[in-house]
Amino acid sequence: MPAATRADIDRILEAIRTEAKARGSKSRVGGYPTDVSPSGTQSVANHGLYMLEPTHVADFLAMPLDIFLICAYRGAVGRDPDPGGAAHYQRMLLRGRLTRIEVLGRLALSGEGRQRGVAIPGLLPAFLLAMFYRIPVAGPAAAIVSRALRLPAHWQDRWGIEAAALASGSWMKR
């Protein structure tokens, strides 16, 4: 992107932020606040809309990466992510070494997750399939079969889909 265009975009964004503050906005403009209200809903963007906490494994797939990590930790182990754990999983996701289903499954099946005992509906079959897709020869064959059978998105091999989103840069956009 040319420097002049970048400077114009930065100037426009700064004008928007200034206007939002002048109108009384207290949160970061253009972001996804991660604070959860007492009713269990999460504020989305700055539009006054609310999103329910994810209740099924499929709900986690469309979230921006940082929001996904926070919600995955809260859903699986009942706490916010520690900086080291969040950085580890973010690095593994960005490098394509893990999928979101695998991260969620690892958290839920960790000692801390099992101790908490909260089941995320749909996670176990999705996680087992995600691990099966990693097996040489059998995994790619199973991925083709799952697409042919039009299985739900959270049961399909997510590696290719997430790698394509990462390559296009759309995974981190909000």
LOTIVO-210763 format. One record per atom (N, C-alpha, C): atom name; y, z, x; chain; residue in one letter; residue number from 1. Coordinates in steps of 0.001 Angstrom, whole numbers, plus 500000, padded with zeros to 6 digits. Each point is the difference from the previous one (the first is absolute). Layout:
BEGIN
   atomo       yy       zz       xx   cadena   residuo   num
      CA        Y        Z        X        A         A   NUM
...
***
This chain:
BEGIN
   atomo       yy       zz       xx   cadena   residuo   num
       N   498833   500000   500857        A         M     1
      CA   501167   500000   499143        A         M     1
       C   501233   500000   500906        A         M     1
       N   500941   499090   499751        A         P     2
      CA   501217   499967   500824        A         P     2
       C   500773   501322   499906        A         P     2
       N   500670   500345   501104        A         A     3
      CA   500739   501270   500062        A         A     3
       C   501095   500070   498941        A         A     3
       N   500662   498870   499718        A         A     4
      CA   501067   499997   498998        A         A     4
       C   499448   500321   498613        A         A     4
       N   498836   499439   499671        A         T     5
      CA   499384   500263   498705        A         T     5
       C   499575   501460   499905        A         T     5
       N   499436   500506   501078        A         R     6
      CA   499583   501402   500041        A         R     6
       C   501204   500926   499806        A         R     6
       N   501104   499669   500641        A         A     7
      CA   501217   500810   499859        A         A     7
       C   500514   499964   498568        A         A     7
       N   499922   498826   499352        A         D     8
      CA   500430   499894   498607        A         D     8
       C   499128   500851   499088        A         D     8
       N   498705   499955   500229        A         I     9
      CA   499080   500788   499182        A         I     9
       C   500270   501491   500185        A         I     9
       N   500181   500414   501256        A         D    10
      CA   500296   501411   500266        A         D    10
       C   501302   500436   499331        A         D    10
       N   501009   499129   500028        A         R    11
      CA   501287   500320   499366        A         R    11
       C   499839   500127   498485        A         R    11
       N   499227   499111   499395        A         I    12
      CA   499765   500045   498559        A         I    12
       C   499237   501277   499625        A         I    12
       N   498948   500331   500763        A         L    13
      CA   499239   501214   499722        A         L    13
       C   500862   501247   500128        A         L    13
       N   500872   500026   500987        A         E    14
      CA   500882   501151   500171        A         E    14
       C   500968   500120   498817        A         E    14
       N   500494   498867   499506        A         A    15
      CA   500886   500018   498834        A         A    15
       C   499263   500526   498766        A         A    15
       N   498726   499618   499850        A         I    16
      CA   499202   500470   498872        A         I    16
       C   499775   501509   500098        A         I    16
       N   499680   500474   501194        A         R    17
      CA   499779   501437   500188        A         R    17
       C   501264   500796   499720        A         R    17
       N   501146   499492   500462        A         T    18
      CA   501278   500674   499767        A         T    18
       C   500299   500073   498512        A         T    18
       N   499778   498894   499288        A         E    19
      CA   500237   499967   498559        A         E    19
       C   499062   500964   499269        A         E    19
       N   498741   500047   500422        A         A    20
      CA   499048   500908   499357        A         A    20
       C   500413   501452   500193        A         A    20
       N   500441   500336   501209        A         K    21
      CA   500456   501369   500251        A         K    21
       C   501238   500322   499179        A         K    21
       N   500902   499018   499876        A         A    22
      CA   501216   500208   499216        A         A    22
       C   499671   500243   498528        A         A    22
       N   498906   499441   499529        A         R    23
      CA   499592   500175   498609        A         R    23
       C   499146   501241   499794        A         R    23
       N   499762   500754   501069        A         G    24
      CA   499310   501274   499857        A         G    24
       C   498530   500001   500385        A         G    24
       N   499508   498930   500612        A         S    25
      CA   498599   499975   500419        A         S    25
       C   499776   501002   501124        A         S    25
       N   498924   500777   499873        A         K    26
      CA   499697   500993   501021        A         K    26
       C   498807   499606   500853        A         K    26
       N   499272   498973   499582        A         S    27
      CA   498824   499597   500769        A         S    27
       C   500290   498728   500791        A         S    27
       N   499061   499688   500905        A         R    28
      CA   500169   498837   500856        A         R    28
       C   499916   498737   499159        A         R    28
       N   500995   499150   500108        A         V    29
      CA   500057   498778   499221        A         V    29
       C   498957   499032   500513        A         V    29
       N   499221   499443   499070        A         G    30
      CA   499008   499012   500359        A         G    30
       C   498692   500588   500462        A         G    30
       N   499794   501281   499853        A         G    31
      CA   498778   500625   500477        A         G    31
       C   499118   500484   498880        A         G    31
       N   498850   500485   500372        A         Y    32
      CA   499075   500624   499087        A         Y    32
       C   500016   501489   500293        A         Y    32
       N   500690   500804   499211        A         P    33
      CA   499963   501429   500253        A         P    33
       C   498568   500509   499895        A         P    33
       N   499661   500957   500832        A         T    34
      CA   498635   500519   499993        A         T    34
       C   499925   501393   499407        A         T    34
       N   501088   500478   499408        A         D    35
      CA   499959   501323   499396        A         D    35
       C   499325   499908   498638        A         D    35
       N   499218   500991   499677        A         V    36
      CA   499275   500005   498742        A         V    36
       C   500624   501042   499088        A         V    36
       N   500257   499617   498773        A         S    37
      CA   500616   500909   499041        A         S    37
       C   498951   500986   499480        A         S    37
       N   500435   501092   499359        A         P    38
      CA   499045   500980   499474        A         P    38
       C   499036   499413   498977        A         P    38
       N   500386   498927   499335        A         S    39
      CA   499114   499419   498984        A         S    39
       C   498900   499150   500611        A         S    39
       N   499989   499839   501332        A         G    40
      CA   498947   499233   500641        A         G    40
       C   500309   498520   500112        A         G    40
       N   501230   499608   499699        A         T    41
      CA   500368   498602   500126        A         T    41
       C   500825   499811   501253        A         T    41
       N   500054   498771   500453        A         Q    42
      CA   500722   499705   501230        A         Q    42
       C   501132   499017   499674        A         Q    42
       N   501182   500291   500470        A         S    43
      CA   501133   499125   499751        A         S    43
       C   499834   498711   500794        A         S    43
       N   500278   498881   499383        A         V    44
      CA   499843   498711   500656        A         V    44
       C   501357   499342   500169        A         V    44
       N   500259   499527   501213        A         A    45
      CA   501205   499258   500361        A         A    45
       C   501261   500716   499587        A         A    45
       N   500887   499789   499373        A         N    46
      CA   501138   500778   499572        A         N    46
       C   500351   499550   498600        A         N    46
       N   499020   499560   499275        A         H    47
      CA   500263   499415   498705        A         H    47
       C   499724   500966   498856        A         H    47
       N   499689   501251   500326        A         G    48
      CA   499732   500978   498961        A         G    48
       C   498630   499846   499377        A         G    48
       N   499144   499135   500572        A         L    49
      CA   498661   499806   499474        A         L    49
       C   499057   500976   500676        A         L    49
       N   498902   500295   499346        A         Y    50
      CA   499029   500902   500583        A         Y    50
       C   498637   499345   500038        A         Y    50
       N   499264   500301   501046        A         M    51
      CA   498660   499490   500160        A         M    51
       C   499060   501198   500015        A         M    51
       N   498929   499914   499240        A         L    52
      CA   499031   501079   500020        A         L    52
       C   499320   500052   501353        A         L    52
       N   499541   501158   500371        A         E    53
      CA   499231   500125   501234        A         E    53
       C   498769   499112   499880        A         E    53
       N   499543   499423   501105        A         P    54
      CA   498814   499138   499924        A         P    54
       C   498796   500791   499501        A         P    54
       N   499286   499428   499033        A         T    55
      CA   498859   500692   499419        A         T    55
       C   498692   499277   500275        A         T    55
       N   500054   498797   500534        A         H    56
      CA   498811   499197   500298        A         H    56
       C   500210   499360   501357        A         H    56
       N   498926   499705   500676        A         V    57
      CA   500105   499422   501340        A         V    57
       C   500801   498699   499987        A         V    57
       N   499925   499229   498934        A         A    58
      CA   500736   498731   499923        A         A    58
       C   501511   500218   499986        A         A    58
       N   500452   501163   499549        A         D    59
      CA   501435   500292   499953        A         D    59
       C   500623   500073   501390        A         D    59
       N   499199   500266   501012        A         F    60
      CA   500497   500158   501363        A         F    60
       C   500244   498657   500702        A         F    60
       N   499449   498904   499479        A         L    61
      CA   499995   498738   500736        A         L    61
       C   501356   499316   500082        A         L    61
       N   500857   500181   499027        A         A    62
      CA   501263   499257   499963        A         A    62
       C   501193   500771   500544        A         A    62
       N   499764   501198   500504        A         M    63
      CA   501109   500822   500493        A         M    63
       C   500473   499534   501373        A         M    63
       N   501291   500180   500302        A         P    64
      CA   500451   499777   501380        A         P    64
       C   499252   500955   500930        A         P    64
       N   499879   499619   501253        A         L    65
      CA   499149   500725   500939        A         L    65
       C   500342   501480   500117        A         L    65
       N   501279   500338   500179        A         D    66
      CA   500343   501411   500181        A         D    66
       C   499751   500809   498727        A         D    66
       N   500255   499416   498852        A         I    67
      CA   499738   500674   498726        A         I    67
       C   498490   500150   499805        A         I    67
       N   499239   498967   500382        A         F    68
      CA   498544   500085   499908        A         F    68
       C   499467   501183   500806        A         F    68
       N   500469   500152   501228        A         L    69
      CA   499503   501087   500846        A         L    69
       C   500317   501369   499398        A         L    69
       N   501205   500163   499488        A         I    70
      CA   500376   501278   499381        A         I    70
       C   499131   500276   498771        A         I    70
       N   499849   498998   499133        A         C    71
      CA   499203   500184   498784        A         C    71
       C   498516   500185   500317        A         C    71
       N   499508   499319   501032        A         A    72
      CA   498594   500147   500385        A         A    72
       C   499737   501424   500479        A         A    72
       N   500867   500516   500836        A         Y    73
      CA   499832   501379   500460        A         Y    73
       C   500100   500975   498834        A         Y    73
       N   500990   499816   499141        A         R    74
      CA   500163   500917   498873        A         R    74
       C   498808   499934   499055        A         R    74
       N   499508   498783   499749        A         G    75
      CA   498884   499843   499069        A         G    75
       C   498682   500490   500564        A         G    75
       N   499760   499753   501298        A         A    76
      CA   498700   500315   500585        A         A    76
       C   499916   501415   500564        A         A    76
       N   501045   500459   500667        A         V    77
      CA   499927   501316   500642        A         V    77
       C   501033   500984   499460        A         V    77
       N   500850   499559   499075        A         G    78
      CA   500911   500911   499325        A         G    78
       C   501187   500471   500805        A         G    78
       N   500411   499231   500977        A         R    79
      CA   501161   500384   500807        A         R    79
       C   500673   498742   500533        A         R    79
       N   501206   500193   500517        A         D    80
      CA   500688   498883   500650        A         D    80
       C   499348   499726   501347        A         D    80
       N   500077   498762   500475        A         P    81
      CA   499364   499683   501283        A         P    81
       C   500696   500683   501169        A         P    81
       N   499187   500409   500975        A         D    82
      CA   500579   500503   501234        A         D    82
       C   500433   498783   500823        A         D    82
       N   501021   500132   500848        A         P    83
      CA   500511   498835   500732        A         P    83
       C   498934   499273   500820        A         P    83
       N   499116   500737   500641        A         G    84
      CA   498963   499358   500811        A         G    84
       C   499012   499215   499160        A         G    84
       N   499558   500590   498905        A         G    85
      CA   499053   499322   499113        A         G    85
       C   500604   498771   499356        A         G    85
       N   501233   500124   499534        A         A    86
      CA   500669   498859   499380        A         A    86
       C   500193   498869   501008        A         A    86
       N   500395   500351   501230        A         A    87
      CA   500201   498974   501028        A         A    87
       C   498681   499322   500346        A         A    87
       N   498922   500772   500076        A         H    88
      CA   498685   499432   500303        A         H    88
       C   499584   498990   498935        A         H    88
       N   500037   500418   498728        A         Y    89
      CA   499569   499109   498932        A         Y    89
       C   500942   498805   499846        A         Y    89
       N   501294   500205   500195        A         Q    90
      CA   500930   498877   499926        A         Q    90
       C   499694   498979   501093        A         Q    90
       N   499726   500489   501187        A         R    91
      CA   499664   499108   501119        A         R    91
       C   498710   499230   499698        A         R    91
       N   498995   500690   499481        A         M    92
      CA   498724   499347   499685        A         M    92
       C   500165   498954   498893        A         M    92
       N   500832   500301   499000        A         L    93
      CA   500256   499034   498934        A         L    93
       C   500758   498781   500524        A         L    93
       N   501038   500246   500800        A         L    94
      CA   500812   498895   500507        A         L    94
       C   499231   499108   500970        A         L    94
       N   499049   500566   500715        A         R    95
      CA   499187   499205   500925        A         R    95
       C   498822   499338   499302        A         R    95
       N   499790   500289   498728        A         G    96
      CA   498909   499390   499263        A         G    96
       C   498650   500619   500280        A         G    96
       N   499976   501181   500569        A         R    97
      CA   498726   500649   500320        A         R    97
       C   499420   500753   498809        A         R    97
       N   500844   500360   499054        A         L    98
      CA   499562   500656   498774        A         L    98
       C   500714   499363   498815        A         L    98
       N   499379   500092   498835        A         T    99
      CA   500660   499587   498760        A         T    99
       C   500469   501260   499285        A         T    99
       N   500787   499825   498969        A         R   100
      CA   500489   501153   499241        A         R   100
       C   498856   500782   499356        A         R   100
       N   499000   499280   499517        A         I   101
      CA   498847   500663   499391        A         I   101
       C   499291   500865   501041        A         I   101
       N   499869   499475   501230        A         E   102
      CA   499339   500764   501053        A         E   102
       C   500798   501248   500373        A         E   102
       N   501316   499881   500070        A         V   103
      CA   500840   501163   500308        A         V   103
       C   499853   501048   498904        A         V   103
       N   500098   499569   498765        A         L   104
      CA   499880   500928   498876        A         L   104
       C   498620   500665   499988        A         L   104
       N   498961   499217   500252        A         G   105
      CA   498649   500549   500046        A         G   105
       C   499813   500988   501139        A         G   105
       N   500535   499680   501175        A         R   106
      CA   499883   500925   501130        A         R   106
       C   500713   501312   499723        A         R   106
       N   501156   499923   499355        A         L   107
      CA   500719   501227   499661        A         L   107
       C   499226   500822   498972        A         L   107
       N   499527   499327   498953        A         A   108
      CA   499311   500710   498923        A         A   108
       C   498669   500584   500464        A         A   108
       N   499322   499331   500919        A         L   109
      CA   498699   500466   500464        A         L   109
       C   500081   500848   501264        A         L   109
       N   501222   500263   500474        A         S   110
      CA   500164   500901   501139        A         S   110
       C   499660   501423   499557        A         S   110
       N   499867   500891   500957        A         G   111
      CA   499706   501392   499661        A         G   111
       C   501043   500582   499067        A         G   111
       N   501251   499727   500286        A         E   112
      CA   501097   500509   499176        A         E   112
       C   499952   499404   498593        A         E   112
       N   499698   498710   499914        A         G   113
      CA   499921   499342   498699        A         G   113
       C   498829   500505   499172        A         G   113
       N   498837   500161   500645        A         R   114
      CA   498822   500520   499286        A         R   114
       C   500229   501443   499564        A         R   114
       N   500679   500787   500833        A         Q   115
      CA   500281   501385   499641        A         Q   115
       C   500891   500068   498766        A         Q   115
       N   500948   499079   499920        A         R   116
      CA   500894   499972   498839        A         R   116
       C   499246   499578   498747        A         R   116
       N   499039   499102   500152        A         G   117
      CA   499117   499626   498898        A         G   117
       C   500597   499140   498914        A         G   117
       N   501103   499318   500259        A         V   118
      CA   500600   499138   498993        A         V   118
       C   499416   498598   500141        A         V   118
       N   499473   499476   498916        A         A   119
      CA   499426   498658   500010        A         A   119
       C   501055   498995   499550        A         A   119
       N   500134   498918   500743        A         I   120
      CA   500882   498906   499614        A         I   120
       C   499115   498958   499327        A         I   120
       N   500189   499754   498708        A         P   121
      CA   499128   499070   499285        A         P   121
       C   499947   498632   500679        A         P   121
       N   498786   499500   500157        A         G   122
      CA   499792   498676   500580        A         G   122
       C   499935   499973   501514        A         G   122
       N   500260   501124   500663        A         L   123
      CA   500069   499984   501453        A         L   123
       C   498640   499850   500665        A         L   123
       N   499006   500739   499554        A         L   124
      CA   498714   499988   500696        A         L   124
       C   499373   498602   500053        A         L   124
       N   499860   499274   498866        A         P   125
      CA   499427   498657   500113        A         P   125
       C   500883   499060   500830        A         P   125
       N   501317   500119   499859        A         A   126
      CA   500907   499141   500769        A         A   126
       C   499877   500289   501492        A         A   126
       N   499909   501275   500373        A         F   127
      CA   499880   500372   501404        A         F   127
       C   498652   499551   500570        A         F   127
       N   498921   500210   499248        A         L   128
      CA   498677   499570   500474        A         L   128
       C   499956   498485   500195        A         L   128
       N   500592   499250   499073        A         L   129
      CA   500050   498545   500161        A         L   129
       C   500854   499610   501203        A         L   129
       N   501136   500678   500186        A         A   130
      CA   500864   499698   501144        A         A   130
       C   499261   500234   501306        A         A   130
       N   499206   501047   500064        A         M   131
      CA   499212   500259   501207        A         M   131
       C   498881   498964   500151        A         M   131
       N   499408   499577   498885        A         F   132
      CA   498946   498981   500045        A         F   132
       C   500558   498668   500500        A         F   132
       N   501227   499682   499631        A         Y   133
      CA   500606   498738   500436        A         Y   133
       C   500164   499941   501519        A         Y   133
       N   499952   501124   500669        A         R   134
      CA   500138   500059   501458        A         R   134
       C   498708   499618   500733        A         R   134
       N   498883   499958   499300        A         I   135
      CA   498717   499688   500637        A         I   135
       C   499959   498506   500325        A         I   135
       N   499691   499631   501252        A         P   136
      CA   499935   498577   500361        A         P   136
       C   499002   499242   499120        A         P   136
       N   500339   498799   499663        A         V   137
      CA   499237   499045   499191        A         V   137
       C   499875   500459   498546        A         V   137
       N   499435   501168   499746        A         A   138
      CA   499821   500461   498628        A         A   138
       C   501349   500282   499327        A         A   138
       N   500932   500544   500749        A         G   139
      CA   501306   500321   499438        A         G   139
       C   500771   498787   499518        A         G   139
       N   500179   498972   500854        A         P   140
      CA   500685   498799   499523        A         P   140
       C   499278   499316   498840        A         P   140
       N   498663   500026   500005        A         A   141
      CA   499252   499417   498882        A         A   141
       C   500280   500777   498716        A         A   141
       N   500034   501325   500101        A         A   142
      CA   500304   500833   498831        A         A   142
       C   501430   499756   499518        A         A   142
       N   500928   499757   500933        A         A   143
      CA   501385   499729   499618        A         A   143
       C   500095   498707   499191        A         A   143
       N   499249   498988   500394        A         I   144
      CA   499984   498727   499256        A         I   144
       C   499429   500227   498605        A         I   144
       N   498919   500760   499913        A         V   145
      CA   499385   500289   498701        A         V   145
       C   500966   500785   499117        A         V   145
       N   500700   500980   500567        A         S   146
      CA   500921   500801   499190        A         S   146
       C   501142   499153   499449        A         S   146
       N   500459   499028   500776        A         R   147
      CA   501050   499105   499489        A         R   147
       C   499446   499062   498939        A         R   147
       N   498787   499512   500214        A         A   148
      CA   499383   499099   499018        A         A   148
       C   499760   500720   498673        A         A   148
       N   499642   501268   500070        A         L   149
      CA   499765   500780   498786        A         L   149
       C   501286   500532   499382        A         L   149
       N   501106   499761   500691        A         R   150
      CA   501315   500463   499535        A         R   150
       C   500016   501504   499750        A         R   150
       N   499486   500734   500982        A         L   151
      CA   500027   501450   499914        A         L   151
       C   501451   500481   500043        A         L   151
       N   500279   501207   499524        A         P   152
      CA   501377   500517   500052        A         P   152
       C   500537   499978   501434        A         P   152
       N   501303   499889   500128        A         A   153
      CA   500634   499869   501318        A         A   153
       C   499634   501136   500935        A         A   153
       N   499875   501210   499482        A         H   154
      CA   499691   501137   500879        A         H   154
       C   498540   499998   500445        A         H   154
       N   499162   499133   499454        A         W   155
      CA   498617   499874   500452        A         W   155
       C   499818   498816   500939        A         W   155
       N   500983   499145   500098        A         Q   156
      CA   499883   498828   500859        A         Q   156
       C   500355   500350   501431        A         Q   156
       N   499654   499085   500902        A         D   157
      CA   500320   500198   501412        A         D   157
       C   501508   499854   500151        A         D   157
       N   500693   501096   500269        A         R   158
      CA   501457   500024   500074        A         R   158
       C   500526   499598   501369        A         R   158
       N   499130   499906   501003        A         W   159
      CA   500467   499753   501357        A         W   159
       C   500802   498707   500092        A         W   159
       N   499487   498910   499480        A         G   160
      CA   500703   498717   500083        A         G   160
       C   501306   499999   499229        A         G   160
       N   499998   500617   498841        A         I   161
      CA   501199   500055   499168        A         I   161
       C   501095   500806   500700        A         I   161
       N   499625   501170   500533        A         E   162
      CA   500982   500854   500666        A         E   162
       C   500471   499385   501311        A         E   162
       N   499122   499287   500720        A         A   163
      CA   500400   499338   501238        A         A   163
       C   501001   498889   499713        A         A   163
       N   499786   499241   498916        A         A   164
      CA   500929   498933   499633        A         A   164
       C   501361   500577   499610        A         A   164
       N   500000   501107   499261        A         A   165
      CA   501264   500644   499616        A         A   165
       C   500728   500521   501226        A         A   165
       N   499240   500555   500929        A         L   166
      CA   500599   500516   501234        A         L   166
       C   500614   498868   500817        A         L   166
       N   499285   498882   500104        A         A   167
      CA   500492   498857   500776        A         A   167
       C   501267   499406   499395        A         A   167
       N   500103   500043   498662        A         S   168
      CA   501190   499436   499351        A         S   168
       C   501171   500956   500028        A         S   168
       N   499740   501259   500340        A         G   169
      CA   501066   500995   500041        A         G   169
       C   500309   500604   498643        A         G   169
       N   499244   499623   498973        A         S   170
      CA   500312   500491   498645        A         S   170
       C   499415   501370   499738        A         S   170
       N   499119   500494   500856        A         W   171
      CA   499339   501268   499747        A         W   171
       C   500972   501170   500039        A         W   171
       N   500958   499938   500892        A         M   172
      CA   500906   501132   500167        A         M   172
       C   501245   499890   499138        A         M   172
       N   500206   498857   499350        A         K   173
      CA   501212   499825   499197        A         K   173
       C   499929   500832   498741        A         K   173
       N   501170   500430   499564        A         R   174
      CA   500089   500771   498763        A         R   174
       C   500837   499249   499010        A         R   174
***
